[in-house]
Each structure stands twice: as C-alpha cells, then as structure tokens.
Amino acid sequence: MSVTAPRGFVAAGAACGIKASGALDLALVATEDAVAVPAAGVFTSNRAAAAPVLVSRAHLAATGGRAAAVVLSSGNANAATGDPGRADAERMCRLVGDDLGSASEEVLVCSTGLIGIPLPMGPVAQGIPGLVAARAGGREAAVAAASAIMTTDTVRKEAVVVGDGFTVGAMAKGAAMLAPDMATMLAVLTTDAVCAGAALGTALARAVTGSFNTLTVDGCTSTNDTVLVLAGGGSGTSPSTEALGEALGEACRQLAEAMAADAEGGTKVFRVVVTGAGSDEEAHAAARRVAGSMLVKCSVNGEDPYWGRVMSELGSAGVGFEADRVAISYGDVCVCRHGVSAAHDAAAVAAHMAGAHVEIRGDLGLGGGTGAVLGTDLGHGYIDENRTTS
C-alpha cells in the first residue's frame, strides 16, 4: 500500500486539469488526523530551485521540522516562475491546510513537469477541495496518489519496508533529469516509527546518500528534486537512528532502482562498482564518472564490451590512478588486467552484456575504497523524448 502502509496515514489522487489528457495530476499524503508530526526533507542542489522547493524548505524551518500533509502536482514544475510562482505554491499549502484544519506552514508542496510556464492555479485551486475530501487509507488511495505524480514515467514507483515493529511506505516519480546529488524526481516517505525531528533528518540524509545519490540517468539535476518523510509514530516503536535509516534507505533504493528501470529510452540498467580506490569518496567519484559517460552508456546500449572507454573515464575522474594497476570486468569476467587487455571468455561477456542488468567493475588497485553508482544506457528513445519540450 506504499504511503498508506504505515499506521496513521491517508492519501488521495485527483485530476484537476493541469494535464490536457485528463490524467491524474494532484496528489495528497497526510496524517489521518491532520495533526503535524516530525518531518524532514532533502532538496535539489540546483540553485535554480523551484518555488515548491523554496516553500517546503521555509515551512520545515518555520515549524521546526513538522508537517501534517504533502500536496503534489504534476504536469507543471512551477519553476522559473518568480514571485507569482512562489505565491501559487504558498496558496496550494494554504488551501490544503484550510480543508484539513491545519496551519498552512504544516503543509509541504511539490510540483513536477514543464519548467518556465506559470502554474494553472485556477484548476489547482478548484481541485484541492475534492482531493482533500477523497483522502483515505488503503491500497486504492495509495495507487491514486502514486499515479498522480507521474509525468514521463511509464509505471508507478512504490515501496514498503517492514522494520522491527515499524513500517516505511514510499512513492516516487522519476524517469529522466536524474543525477547524483538527488536523482526530475519527487519522493514521499511515511513511517509509523516514533522519531524526533533531528534524528529523522539524519536518517533521511543517510538514506538518500546511499540510494538516490548513487543514481544517474542523464547527468541532469532538476530544479524540483525533493525527498520528504513524515514520521507519525503510530506503531509506538522507537527504532535507533541507524535502524530507521536502514529501512528508509531500503525504500529509497527500491525507488531508485525502479527509476533506473523506467529511464526514458533506456533498455538496460547497469551498475558501476569501483574498488581499490584510495577512499570511498574517490571510489564513488570514479564510479560516477563511468556511469555518467555518454560513450559508456552507448556501449552498454550496443552490448559492446569496449573496456577502453571505462579505462579512459577512470583515468579522467580526478582520483588516484595508476594505469598499470587497473583491472576491469564485465560481470565476473575480467577483460583488462594490469591496464592491458586480458585473455577472457568472449562468449560469457557477450551473454552478460545481452542481459537487462549489466555490471561493470573497475579495480584501481590502490587502496580499500569502494563505491557504486547505478546508471542506464543511452537509447534512441531518450532523444525522441527530449528533442522537444517534454
């Protein structure tokens, strides 16, 4: 039931007319009693942050990290819309708060879609009362909410993780403009764990670092990227920050993998694993460089194990590197050892490259640092989707 799986949460989805198709385009996730609970967020690092990002940041600061609801719209990002856009985001919160009986600062807001176009606030304002009235627990409500935040997504992204005495539910959207330092993506997580605001923020930051920040589709960081979590406490269980972080992290990893599998124009998901680096940070930087390489992405799409491209990217990653120490493998088959071509089973490599999931391993041979980044191939469909405004 994703976001409604934890005790004490409700959700809804509605069509207000942002999308010309008439598809669902408004979503709500809220506490069942509309009472604010501990909340935390991680937001885009893009300095052109959209109005909803600015408003949600401000509301979390104003409430000391508490929220009763999140309202989300899709089809229009409300980004690069100036002061009117921020006023629209604030109005969305105020309208939801009025209908819930909550303060507007206790409502967070997210939007996704086209950038630089004013939000059609009329339909949004008309749609919010029905959205709030439709909120409910259960699977149907969760499906409606997860469907309403989709843009170029072809499938819903949902996750449920059961911890020791508590549950985490999550939904997300994202199929492009995904890059490390927030994978355009939105994610809302709910949990019935008992957790103070500061610890919740720490747990969420750890979860994002090990999931969305290890994903890259096209190297683009959106104006709207947002991950929010609300902790209702309905289970009565107070897990450690580590345990809660692990549960949140698992939910985020499931969502990140679903985003990679649904990447625009993608046909394969590949994971780059770097070992033997001078530090974990250097390993991650090297893996990110390889996973983000257009040449490597094209090779994966063409099922061509051209390890020279991997070697080149490792060498240009700005980390400790000695070519004659490097080993490169596709799956379990080593194709490069000591920086030069190694005899290998070409048929085994071809079989691995033909699969839907490919693993590329690079061992720098310098230390104990390890890191991994999830990527997708570059297919013709990505260009078809993005050669015009979308």
N, C-alpha and C positions, 0 to 999 in steps of 0.2 A: 504493500500500500504506500510505499515511499514516504512522502512527508506526513501522511496521516497515520503511519505505523506506530510512532511513539505515542504514548498516552497523553491526552490533553491538547491535541492539535486538530484543526479542521482546514479545509482547502476548498477552492472553487475555481472554475474556469468559465469564461463567457466570451461572446462575440459582440463587440461594440461598434465595429465598422472601421477600425484602423486599417485592416486588411481588406482590400477590394473584393477578395474572394469570398468574404463572409466567414472565413475560418475563425476559430477561437483566437482571441488576441488580448484578453485581460485575465490575469490570474491573481489569486489571493491565497496566502498561507497565514494562518492566525492561531493564537491560542484559543481554546474552546470557550473560555470565559472572558476573552478580550482584555485580560489583565496582563500588563507588561511583565516580562521575565528577562533574565540575563540574556544578552545578545552580544554578538561580536561580528566584525566584518573584515575582509581583506579586499582591497580595491586595486584597480588598474594603476600601473606606474606611469601611464601615459599622461603627460602634462596637459593634454587637451581633454581632460576628464569631462564627461558628460554631466548635464545638470542633475540627473538622478544620483550619480556618484557623489557630487558635492552635497546634495541634500541629505543623503543617508549618512555620510560622514558627520555632518553637522548634527543630525538628530542623535546619533550614538554619543557624540560628545556632550550634547545638552542633557541627555538622560542618564549619563554615567554608565552607558552600556546596557540599556534595557529597551525592549520592544514588545509590542503586542501583535504586530502584523507586518507582513511584507506584501505590497501590491506591485505587480509586474505587468508591463505591457510589451507587446511585440508588433513589429511592422514599422516602427519608427523609433530611432535611438534617442530622440530628444538631446542630440549632441550638436555642438557648434550652433546653438540656438540663442545664446546670450541671456540677458536678464529675463526676457519673456519665457524662455525655456525653464529657467530655474523657478519662476513663479508657477509654471504649469506643474512641475514636479512637486512643489510645496502644496499646490491645490489638490493634487491626487492624494497626498497624505492627509490633508485636512478633511476631504470628503469621506475617505475611508474611516478616519478617526471619528467623525461625526456619526456615521452609521453604526460603528461598533460601540460608541460611548467611550472612546479612548482619546487621549490628547494627540494632536497631530504629530508632535515630536516622538511619540511612541510608535509611529508607523514609518517603515523604511520603504524605499521605492527603487525599482529597477526598470530599465527600458532597453530594448534591443531592436535593431533594424537599420533603416537608412539614416545616414548622417547628414546634417546640414539642412534638414527640412523641418519646419515647425510642426510640433505635435498637434494633431487634430483634437484639440481639447474638448470641443463640443461633444463628439461621440463618446469620448472617455468619461466625461462628467455624467452623461446620461446612462452609461453602462455600469458605473460603480455601484449604485444602489442595488441593482439586481444581482451583481456579483457578490456583494456582501450578504445579501439575503439568501443566496444559494449555498453558502458555506456549510460544509458537513464533514463528518468523518467518513472513513471507509474508502474502498478502492476506487469507486466511481469518481469521487471528488478529487482524489489524488491524480487520476488519469486526466481529468479535465484540466487541472492546473498545469500538469507537465506538458500537455498538448498545447496549451495556450501560449507558452513561451517559445515555441518552435518558430524558426524563420526558414533558413535553408536546410534545416535538419530533416532527415527522412524518417527518423524514428525517435520516440521519446527516450530520454535518458533518466533512469530512476535507479535507486539503490536502497536496500535495507540491510543494516548490520545489527545483529543481536549481540550485545555485550553481556557481561556478568551482572545481571539484574537490571539492565537498562537497554534501550534500543535507540538507534540512529536511523533516521529516514532522510532521503535526499532526492532532489530532482535538479536537472540542469539542462541547458541548451548550449549548443556549440558545434560548428562543423567547419569553420574557417576563421581567419584572423585569430589563430591560436599560436601563442609563442610562450617560451619560458618567461617567468615573472608575470604570471597569470595567463592562463591558457587562452567572431565575437562570442564571449561566454558569460553566462549567468548561472549561479548555483545557489540553492537554498537548502540548508540542512536543519533538521529538527531533532531534538533528543529529549527524552523524559528523564535524563540524568539530573541530579542535583549538582549544580556547579556555579561557583561565584564568577562574576564577570571577568576578573583579571585572569583567572585560570582558564576560562573558556576561550579568551583571546589567545592565550599561549597555545592551547590545544589546537585551535583552528589554524594558527600560523604554522605549526608543525605539520598539520595535515596537508595544507596547501603546498608547502615546500616539497613534500615527498610525492606529490601527485600532479596537480595542475602545473606546477613549475618545472616538471620534467617532461612536458608535452610540447611539441612544436609541429604545426601543420604547414604554415607558410611563413613563419617568422614575423608576423604582424601582430602588434599588441593593440587591442581595441581601446576605444575611448570609454567603454561601458563595463568592462570586466568587473564582476562583483561576486564574491562568495560570502554568504551570510549564514549564521547559525543562531537558533533560538533554543534555549535550554529551559524547558517547562518544569522539570523536577517531579513530574507525575509518578515516576517509579519509586521515589523515596530513596533511591540508591545514590550514594556519593562516590563515584569512582575516582581514582587518582587521576591527576592531570595526564599522566602517561597512558593510562588505560583508556581514558576518553579520547586522547589524541590518536591512539591506535585505531579506535573504532571510527572516528571521524576520517582518519587517513584512509582506511579501507573503503569507506563510502566514496571518498574523493577519487581514489584510484580506480574504482569501478566506473565512475562517471568519466574520468579522463580516458580510460580505455574505450568506452562507448563513443566518446567524441572522436577519437582517432579512427575507429572503425567506420564512422559515418562522415569522414572528411570529404569535402567537396571534390569530386572527381577521383577520389582515392580508390585504388584496387587492392592495396596491401598496407599492412601495418608493420613497421619494423622497429626493433629496439636496438639501440647502440649501447653496448656495455664497454666501458673503458676500465682497465685495471692497470696496476703497476705504475700509477702516477705518483708524483711527489706528495700529493694530498688529495683528499676527497674533493675539494673545491676545484683543483686542477683537472681531476678526472671528469667532473661534471662539465667543466668548460670545454674539454676536448670532445666529450660525447655530444654536447650541444652543437658544436661546430660541425661534426659529421652529420648529425641528424638534420641540421638545417641546410646542408649543402644541396643546391639545386642539381648539381651533377650526380651526387649520390642518390638523390631521390629519383632522377631519371634512370639511373642504373637499376634501381630496385624495380621500377615500373617495367623496364625491359628485361628483367630477370637476368641481368648481365653482371656476373661477379667481378667487376673491374676494381680490384683492390687498390690499384694505383690512386684512384680518386680518394679512397679512405685514407691512405698514407699521406696524400697531399693535404687533406683537411686537418689531420692530426698534427702535421708539421706547422700549420699556419694558425693553430689555436691559441698561440701565445702562452703555452705552458712548457715545462721542462720536456725536452725531446732530444733523443739521440737515435738517428735512423737505424743504426745497426743493432739496436736493442729491441726494435718493434716486431711484434707478431700480430697478424690479422687473420681472423677466422670468420667463415660464414657458417653459422650453426656450430657444430662440433668439428668442422673440417678446417684445418689450418692451411691457408693458401700463401701466406707470407711469413717467413721466419728470418730473424736477424736482418730485417729490412729488405730482403730479396725474395723472389718467387720460391715457393716450396713445392716439392712434388706432392700431389694430392689426388684424391678420387674425384674427378671432374663430374662424374655422374651423380655422386652424392651431393655435391654442391648445387648442381642443376636442379635436383629434386627439392632441395631446401629452398632455393630461390623461387621455385614454382608454387610454393605454398602461400597461403593468405597471410601468414605471420613469418617474418624473417628476422633473424638475429645476426647482428654484425658485432664482432668482438675485436677490440684493439688492446693489446697489452704493451704498455710503454716500457716495461722492464726497468723502472727507475725507483719504485717505492711501493708502499702499501695502499695508496689512494685508489678508491673505486667510485664509479658514478655511472648512471644510466639515464638515457633520455629516450622517450617514445616519439616516433615520427611516422610519417606516412609518405607514400610515393607521390610523384607528381605526374598526374594523368591528364589526358586531353580534356576531361570533364571539368577540371579546375579552371582552365582558361575559358571554356564555354560558359561557365557560371559567372566568371568575374570580368569578362571583356566588356561588359556593360554594367550600369548601375544595378547593384543587387544587394 
